[in-house]
């Protein structure tokens, strides 16, 4: 048996522990599923998800849920970054101007189909690489609980019979999303955009308070936004501007069911990247987002908060944004806010 000072000593417990720590990262990399951050595969590093609106709002909440589920699905951090300002222009511009490598993407909202019509930006829905539509919150028509109109047909008949601007409505500022959704319904009935006197308010919550107080005859906003007053029996929903009923309000018909008017309008949110996004990135993100929206976590999150889910792939989202863009342009022209 060899002896002497040069004889190798058996490893101590501390040495063995250090060796195991050094070996752990290599073992973790070896055990990683293919594509989970591997060099040359997407995503190869953390991804920024830009949100054009402030933290704490509905868009921010949806984005953070999507980011957490994408991170779990694709094996890289998805970090939500709020880029606010310019009525949504700053954040939407940051998404359009990002490097086209898929490591900066963003949440587009309805405003991208509105801002260029009023001269705020040259960006349009075609300034992006669409990836997936995730969410729609359709507008609804509501009246005070004591209103004589118990269904949308009765209200429609009253609107047609009333002198211009005799009936008052609210739900958003003039030219806001709910105002334009309501104008679209008026146009679909053959009535002028200003037939109803629109009372501008800073948001649907104030609009519902005005409705409950009797200051206006009707309101347009999403059903989740009207839920508090509906539950308190101070407001009555008559119809929703959507292709199908809201599962949380199954008794409220669509305009098409009740009146034969195929008009759908409301807020929407979707994921997109800058122009020139590689096909691999589009396919990887699109497939992952499809899994996200079908997951129990996402469905439960959206249902709890009253948000509607509406998935469309890249091609479907592109077509959807084109339709939204044209509808918003027509509505803004009708209320005299479109430029050019």
Secondary structure by P-SEA (a helix, b strand, c coil): ccccccccccccaaaaaaaaaaaaaaaaaaaccccccccccccccbbbbccccccccaaaaaaaaaaaaaaaaccbbbbbbbbccccaaaaaaaaaacccccccccccccccccccccccccccccccccccccccbbbbbbcccccccccaaaaaaaaaacccccccccccccccaaaaaaaaaaaaaccccccccccccccaaaaaaaaaaccccccccccccaaaaaaaccbbbccccccccccccccccccccccccbbbbbbbbbbbbcccccaaaaaaaaaaaaaaaacaaaaaaaaaabbbbbbbcaaaaaaaaaaaaaaaaaaaaaaccccc
